[in-house]
Amino acid sequence: MCAIGLAAILLQTVFGLAVVRGGGMSPASGDGDVALTYRLEQAYSANDVIVYRSQSGQQLIGRVVALPGDVVEVTEDGTFKVNGSAQPSSNGQSTAPAESGPAYPLTLGEGQYFVLGDDRMQAVDSREVGAIGINVVEGKVVALLRLRGI
């Protein structure tokens, strides 16, 4: 009984669970997978996969591609740049800007990250919702349970 209580406390304060919705992080994760997150991280690094909430409250998952102080740009021809250097896509897709996204170049402030999905064609990410503040990050993905198709 005590172990169950301890597990519940850990899941509420230290760790979290998030169900992946959509294919924005394909092939790393897919619709229906469950992400285990670590909630106590104070800062994130490039390539960390995080779970965060959009302004509308939608839970999203994506990869950190730019850090506080970086200048990011998404060009009309689909090139993604950080501090003036073109960045390769993880799967070779171009990175098209969103119609209603932020203005570029975008300088990230303290505690802000630019997050992209691995499948840029399907992802809802910083191209639409803008810079991600550390205050809306729910945690860093530390494990992935592939539950799709079960």
Phi and psi in degrees as GROMACS dihedral restraints (atoms count N, CA, C in turn):
[ dihedral_restraints ]
;  ai    aj    ak    al  type     phi  dphi    fc
    3     4     5     6     1   -65.2    20    10
    4     5     6     7     1   -36.5    20    10
    6     7     8     9     1   -65.4    20    10
    7     8     9    10     1   -37.2    20    10
    9    10    11    12     1   -66.4    20    10
   10    11    12    13     1   -42.1    20    10
   12    13    14    15     1   -63.5    20    10
   13    14    15    16     1   -42.6    20    10
   15    16    17    18     1   -63.5    20    10
   16    17    18    19     1   -42.4    20    10
   18    19    20    21     1   -62.2    20    10
   19    20    21    22     1   -40.3    20    10
   21    22    23    24     1   -65.0    20    10
   22    23    24    25     1   -41.7    20    10
   24    25    26    27     1   -64.4    20    10
   25    26    27    28     1   -43.6    20    10
   27    28    29    30     1   -61.9    20    10
   28    29    30    31     1   -40.2    20    10
   30    31    32    33     1   -70.2    20    10
   31    32    33    34     1   -22.2    20    10
   33    34    35    36     1   -89.8    20    10
   34    35    36    37     1   -27.3    20    10
   36    37    38    39     1  -114.2    20    10
   37    38    39    40     1   -42.3    20    10
   39    40    41    42     1   -97.1    20    10
   40    41    42    43     1   -42.3    20    10
   42    43    44    45     1  -119.4    20    10
   43    44    45    46     1   160.2    20    10
   45    46    47    48     1  -142.5    20    10
   46    47    48    49     1   163.9    20    10
   48    49    50    51     1  -121.2    20    10
   49    50    51    52     1   140.5    20    10
   51    52    53    54     1  -139.5    20    10
   52    53    54    55     1   132.7    20    10
   54    55    56    57     1   -87.8    20    10
   55    56    57    58     1   127.5    20    10
   57    58    59    60     1   -74.1    20    10
   58    59    60    61     1   128.5    20    10
   60    61    62    63     1  -116.1    20    10
   61    62    63    64     1   128.3    20    10
   63    64    65    66     1    85.0    20    10
   64    65    66    67     1  -176.9    20    10
   66    67    68    69     1  -110.7    20    10
   67    68    69    70     1    19.7    20    10
   69    70    71    72     1   -63.6    20    10
   70    71    72    73     1   -20.8    20    10
   72    73    74    75     1  -110.4    20    10
   73    74    75    76     1    15.4    20    10
   75    76    77    78     1   -66.7    20    10
   76    77    78    79     1   140.3    20    10
   78    79    80    81     1   -90.6    20    10
   79    80    81    82     1    -1.5    20    10
   81    82    83    84     1   -59.7    20    10
   82    83    84    85     1   -40.7    20    10
   84    85    86    87     1  -147.9    20    10
   85    86    87    88     1   160.1    20    10
   87    88    89    90     1  -136.1    20    10
   88    89    90    91     1   171.7    20    10
   90    91    92    93     1   -53.5    20    10
   91    92    93    94     1   123.8    20    10
   93    94    95    96     1    99.9    20    10
   94    95    96    97     1   -14.4    20    10
   96    97    98    99     1   -66.7    20    10
   97    98    99   100     1   158.8    20    10
   99   100   101   102     1  -118.0    20    10
  100   101   102   103     1   127.2    20    10
  102   103   104   105     1  -100.3    20    10
  103   104   105   106     1   130.8    20    10
  105   106   107   108     1   -94.0    20    10
  106   107   108   109     1   124.4    20    10
  108   109   110   111     1  -114.1    20    10
  109   110   111   112     1   151.2    20    10
  111   112   113   114     1  -102.7    20    10
  112   113   114   115     1   119.4    20    10
  114   115   116   117     1   -89.4    20    10
  115   116   117   118     1   -12.1    20    10
  117   118   119   120     1   -95.0    20    10
  118   119   120   121     1     6.5    20    10
  120   121   122   123     1   -62.9    20    10
  121   122   123   124     1   136.4    20    10
  123   124   125   126     1   -97.9    20    10
  124   125   126   127     1   -22.7    20    10
  126   127   128   129     1  -151.7    20    10
  127   128   129   130     1   157.4    20    10
  129   130   131   132     1  -120.9    20    10
  130   131   132   133     1   155.7    20    10
  132   133   134   135     1  -112.8    20    10
  133   134   135   136     1   162.5    20    10
  135   136   137   138     1   -58.1    20    10
  136   137   138   139     1   139.5    20    10
  138   139   140   141     1    81.3    20    10
  139   140   141   142     1    -4.5    20    10
  141   142   143   144     1   -65.7    20    10
  142   143   144   145     1   141.0    20    10
  144   145   146   147     1  -100.6    20    10
  145   146   147   148     1   127.4    20    10
  147   148   149   150     1  -126.1    20    10
  148   149   150   151     1   159.1    20    10
  150   151   152   153     1  -110.3    20    10
  151   152   153   154     1   132.8    20    10
  153   154   155   156     1  -145.9    20    10
  154   155   156   157     1   168.1    20    10
  156   157   158   159     1  -109.7    20    10
  157   158   159   160     1   134.1    20    10
  159   160   161   162     1   -77.1    20    10
  160   161   162   163     1   171.7    20    10
  162   163   164   165     1   -61.2    20    10
  163   164   165   166     1   -27.4    20    10
  165   166   167   168     1   -82.2    20    10
  166   167   168   169     1    -2.8    20    10
  168   169   170   171     1    93.8    20    10
  169   170   171   172     1    -0.5    20    10
  171   172   173   174     1   -71.9    20    10
  172   173   174   175     1   132.2    20    10
  174   175   176   177     1   -82.4    20    10
  175   176   177   178     1   125.3    20    10
  177   178   179   180     1  -125.6    20    10
  178   179   180   181     1   160.2    20    10
  180   181   182   183     1  -130.9    20    10
  181   182   183   184     1   139.8    20    10
  183   184   185   186     1  -165.5    20    10
  184   185   186   187     1   174.2    20    10
  186   187   188   189     1  -103.7    20    10
  187   188   189   190     1   130.4    20    10
  189   190   191   192     1   -69.2    20    10
  190   191   192   193     1   123.7    20    10
  192   193   194   195     1  -120.0    20    10
  193   194   195   196     1   -11.0    20    10
  195   196   197   198     1  -150.5    20    10
  196   197   198   199     1   147.1    20    10
  198   199   200   201     1  -112.3    20    10
  199   200   201   202     1   168.7    20    10
  201   202   203   204     1   -51.9    20    10
  202   203   204   205     1   135.3    20    10
  204   205   206   207     1    91.9    20    10
  205   206   207   208     1   -17.7    20    10
  207   208   209   210     1   -73.3    20    10
  208   209   210   211     1   153.5    20    10
  210   211   212   213     1  -109.5    20    10
  211   212   213   214     1   120.6    20    10
  213   214   215   216     1  -111.7    20    10
  214   215   216   217     1   152.3    20    10
  216   217   218   219     1  -147.2    20    10
  217   218   219   220     1   135.4    20    10
  219   220   221   222     1  -118.0    20    10
  220   221   222   223     1   113.5    20    10
  222   223   224   225     1   -87.8    20    10
  223   224   225   226     1   162.1    20    10
  225   226   227   228     1   -60.9    20    10
  226   227   228   229     1   -26.9    20    10
  228   229   230   231     1   -86.3    20    10
  229   230   231   232     1     5.8    20    10
  231   232   233   234     1    89.7    20    10
  232   233   234   235     1    18.0    20    10
  234   235   236   237     1   -93.7    20    10
  235   236   237   238     1   133.7    20    10
  237   238   239   240     1  -105.4    20    10
  238   239   240   241     1   125.9    20    10
  240   241   242   243     1  -123.1    20    10
  241   242   243   244     1   141.9    20    10
  243   244   245   246     1  -123.3    20    10
  244   245   246   247     1   122.1    20    10
  246   247   248   249     1    53.1    20    10
  247   248   249   250     1    37.4    20    10
  249   250   251   252     1    86.8    20    10
  250   251   252   253     1    -7.6    20    10
  252   253   254   255     1  -102.2    20    10
  253   254   255   256     1   128.5    20    10
  255   256   257   258     1   -64.3    20    10
  256   257   258   259     1   136.3    20    10
  258   259   260   261     1  -109.4    20    10
  259   260   261   262     1   135.8    20    10
  261   262   263   264     1   -72.7    20    10
  262   263   264   265     1   149.6    20    10
  264   265   266   267     1   -82.3    20    10
  265   266   267   268     1   150.5    20    10
  267   268   269   270     1   -66.9    20    10
  268   269   270   271     1   -24.0    20    10
  270   271   272   273     1  -129.1    20    10
  271   272   273   274     1    17.9    20    10
  273   274   275   276     1    83.4    20    10
  274   275   276   277     1    -0.7    20    10
  276   277   278   279     1   -77.6    20    10
  277   278   279   280     1   149.5    20    10
  279   280   281   282     1   -74.5    20    10
  280   281   282   283     1   163.9    20    10
  282   283   284   285     1  -115.5    20    10
  283   284   285   286     1    86.1    20    10
  285   286   287   288     1   -75.9    20    10
  286   287   288   289     1   142.8    20    10
  288   289   290   291     1   -71.8    20    10
  289   290   291   292     1   154.0    20    10
  291   292   293   294     1   -84.9    20    10
  292   293   294   295     1   149.5    20    10
  294   295   296   297     1   -62.7    20    10
  295   296   297   298     1   -36.3    20    10
  297   298   299   300     1  -109.1    20    10
  298   299   300   301     1    22.0    20    10
  300   301   302   303     1   -82.2    20    10
  301   302   303   304     1  -171.8    20    10
  303   304   305   306     1   -70.8    20    10
  304   305   306   307     1   163.1    20    10
  306   307   308   309     1   -82.2    20    10
  307   308   309   310     1   143.0    20    10
  309   310   311   312     1  -115.4    20    10
  310   311   312   313     1   152.1    20    10
  312   313   314   315     1   -70.0    20    10
  313   314   315   316     1   149.2    20    10
  315   316   317   318     1  -116.7    20    10
  316   317   318   319     1   120.4    20    10
  318   319   320   321     1   -94.7    20    10
  319   320   321   322     1   123.5    20    10
  321   322   323   324     1   -79.3    20    10
  322   323   324   325     1   131.0    20    10
  324   325   326   327     1   -83.2    20    10
  325   326   327   328     1  -179.7    20    10
  327   328   329   330     1   -59.7    20    10
  328   329   330   331     1   131.9    20    10
  330   331   332   333     1    74.7    20    10
  331   332   333   334     1    16.7    20    10
  333   334   335   336     1  -116.0    20    10
  334   335   336   337     1   144.7    20    10
  336   337   338   339     1  -131.5    20    10
  337   338   339   340     1   153.7    20    10
  339   340   341   342     1  -108.6    20    10
  340   341   342   343     1   125.7    20    10
  342   343   344   345     1  -123.1    20    10
  343   344   345   346     1   132.1    20    10
  345   346   347   348     1  -125.0    20    10
  346   347   348   349     1   150.8    20    10
  348   349   350   351     1   -80.9    20    10
  349   350   351   352     1   154.9    20    10
  351   352   353   354     1   -69.2    20    10
  352   353   354   355     1   -36.3    20    10
  354   355   356   357     1   -96.1    20    10
  355   356   357   358     1    91.4    20    10
  357   358   359   360     1   -63.5    20    10
  358   359   360   361     1   -21.4    20    10
  360   361   362   363     1   -75.4    20    10
  361   362   363   364     1   -27.8    20    10
  363   364   365   366     1  -106.7    20    10
  364   365   366   367     1   -17.1    20    10
  366   367   368   369     1   -74.2    20    10
  367   368   369   370     1   142.5    20    10
  369   370   371   372     1  -102.2    20    10
  370   371   372   373     1   117.9    20    10
  372   373   374   375     1  -150.9    20    10
  373   374   375   376     1  -159.8    20    10
  375   376   377   378     1   -61.2    20    10
  376   377   378   379     1   -19.6    20    10
  378   379   380   381     1   -64.4    20    10
  379   380   381   382     1   -26.0    20    10
  381   382   383   384     1  -103.9    20    10
  382   383   384   385     1   -44.2    20    10
  384   385   386   387     1   -96.1    20    10
  385   386   387   388     1    -4.8    20    10
  387   388   389   390     1    82.8    20    10
  388   389   390   391     1  -166.1    20    10
  390   391   392   393     1   -62.8    20    10
  391   392   393   394     1   143.6    20    10
  393   394   395   396     1   -99.2    20    10
  394   395   396   397     1   117.8    20    10
  396   397   398   399     1   -79.4    20    10
  397   398   399   400     1   145.5    20    10
  399   400   401   402     1   -58.5    20    10
  400   401   402   403     1   -23.9    20    10
  402   403   404   405     1   -70.0    20    10
  403   404   405   406     1   -16.2    20    10
  405   406   407   408     1  -106.8    20    10
  406   407   408   409     1     2.7    20    10
  408   409   410   411     1   -80.6    20    10
  409   410   411   412     1   127.4    20    10
  411   412   413   414     1   -91.8    20    10
  412   413   414   415     1   -15.5    20    10
  414   415   416   417     1   155.5    20    10
  415   416   417   418     1   164.9    20    10
  417   418   419   420     1   -91.5    20    10
  418   419   420   421     1   132.5    20    10
  420   421   422   423     1   -70.6    20    10
  421   422   423   424     1   122.9    20    10
  423   424   425   426     1  -112.4    20    10
  424   425   426   427     1   -16.8    20    10
  426   427   428   429     1  -155.8    20    10
  427   428   429   430     1   153.2    20    10
  429   430   431   432     1  -130.6    20    10
  430   431   432   433     1   126.6    20    10
  432   433   434   435     1  -102.9    20    10
  433   434   435   436     1   114.2    20    10
  435   436   437   438     1   -83.1    20    10
  436   437   438   439     1    97.9    20    10
  438   439   440   441     1  -104.8    20    10
  439   440   441   442     1    -4.8    20    10
  441   442   443   444     1   -65.1    20    10
  442   443   444   445     1   140.6    20    10
  444   445   446   447     1    81.6    20    10
  445   446   447   448     1     6.0    20    10
